[in-house]
C-alpha cells in the first residue's frame, strides 16, 4: 500500500512539474513581466563605490582620461592604455590575444574596462585588488607598455607644463606613480554602461524587450544555467572558474593562490555590452557569441579541474537564437566618452628620446 501511495505521489509531482514547464514555455512573457524582482540579483547597476583614499572630482577624471590615451606613458611612445582598451572596440582591442611592446603577442585576451568598477578584483587572474593597482601594472610591465621605471614616468610628465599644472591642481604636488594610477582609475570608474533595453525592462517598461529576448532571459536564468556564474547587476559573480577551454600552460588563478582548486581558473567577465567586444574567453579562442553559446551547450572541452557548473545543456537552435537576442539587449550607453585634449607635439622633445 505504501509503495502504491509513493508511486502516486511521484507521478503527481512529475505531472505538476511538467505543467509548470509548459506554463513557462507558453506564458514566459507574463511570468517574467509579473516578477517584482528577477532572480540571481539581475537588475540595475548601483552607483559606483568610490574608495575613501581616491575621491572623484571632474578635474581628476579629466586628467585620468588624458593619461588613459597618453602614448608617452609607454617606453617607445607607441602605446597607451587605449591601445588595448579602444573605445571603438568596446574598450578592448578586437584581437584574440593582446599585443604588447614591440608587437609581441601576450598570453591573454585584453578584457574590456567597461564596468570594471564593479569587479572585486582586476585582471583575468584577479592579481590586482583595485583599479589603482591594476593601472600601474601594464605601464611598468616589460611585456606591455614597457616604461623604464617610475623615474622615467615622472621625468616625462614633468616635462609637460600642462601635466605639471594638472597634477598640482588635482593632487597638490608633483606627479607620482600612485597619483597617475589614481587619476586613471578615477576615469575608469566613469566607464559604466546604463540604459540598456534590459535596464529599461527591469525599470518597468515591459515592452522594452521583445518576446524572443524574454524567452532568452528565461533561458539565461533557467535551462541554459548562465546566471549560476553571470549573476548580479554586472552579470558576474567575480569568482574564478575553470571552463575547460584548455589543459593550459596558463595556470590562471593558481599562479596567484597556489591552490590546486584554482588551476586553470579565470575570472567571470561581466556581460553588459558583450556584443561590442569580441572575441571571447581569457585566451580569445572563441570569435563570436554564437561560438560561445555552442561551447557551453556542448559542455565545453575536457580539461583537468573543469568546473562542475559546465555540462551539456541540450539547447535547440531557437533557444540559442533567443539567448543571443537577450545578450544583445544588455548593450547600454557608455556614460563617459573618449574626449581628450590633443596636443600639437609630444610632451618630451625629439632630442630627449634618444
C-alpha positions, 0 to 999 in steps of 0.5 A: 500500500505504501509503495502504491501511495509513493508511486502516486505521489511521484507521478503527481509531482512529475505531472505538476512539474511538467505543467509548470514547464509548459506554463513557462514555455507558453506564458514566459512573457507574463511570468517574467513581466509579473516578477517584482524582482528577477532572480540571481540579483539581475537588475540595475547597476548601483552607483559606483563605490568610490574608495575613501583614499581616491575621491572623484572630482571632474578635474581628476577624471579629466586628467585620468582620461588624458593619461588613459590615451597618453602614448608617452606613458609607454617606453617607445611612445607607441602605446597607451592604455587605449591601445588595448582598451579602444573605445571603438572596440568596446574598450578592448582591442578586437584581437584574440590575444593582446599585443604588447611592446614591440608587437609581441603577442601576450598570453591573454585576451585584453578584457574590456574596462567597461564596468570594471568598477564593479569587479572585486578584483582586476585582471583575468587572474584577479592579481590586482585588488583595485583599479589603482593597482591594476593601472600601474601594472601594464605601464611598468610591465616589460611585456606591455607598455614597457616604461623604464621605471617610475623615474622615467614616468615622472621625468616625462610628465614633468616635462609637460607644463600642462601635466605639471599644472594638472597634477598640482591642481588635482593632487597638490604636488608633483606627479607620482606613480600612485597619483597617475594610477589614481587619476586613471582609475578615477576615469575608469570608474566613469566607464559604466554602461546604463540604459540598456533595453534590459535596464529599461525592462527591469525599470518597468517598461515591459515592452522594452524587450521583445518576446524572443529576448524574454524567452532568452532571459528565461533561458539565461536564468533557467535551462541554459544555467548562465546566471549560476556564474553571470549573476548580479547587476554586472552579470558576474559573480567575480569568482574564478572558474575553470571552463575547460577551454584548455589543459593550459600552460596558463595556470590562471588563478593558481599562479596567484593562490597556489591552490590546486582548486584554482588551476586553470581558473579565470575570472567571470567577465561581466556581460553588459555590452558583450556584443561590442567586444569580441572575441571571447574567453581569457585566451580569445579562442572563441570569435563570436557569441554564437561560438560561445553559446555552442561551447557551453551547450556542448559542455565545453572541452575536457580539461583537468579541474573543469568546473562542475557548473559546465555540462551539456545543456541540450539547447535547440537552435531557437533557444540559442537564437533567443539567448543571443537576442537577450545578450544583445539587449544588455548593450547600454550607453557608455556614460563617459566618452573618449574626449581628450585634449590633443596636443600639437607635439609630444610632451618630451622633445625629439632630442630627449628620446634618444 
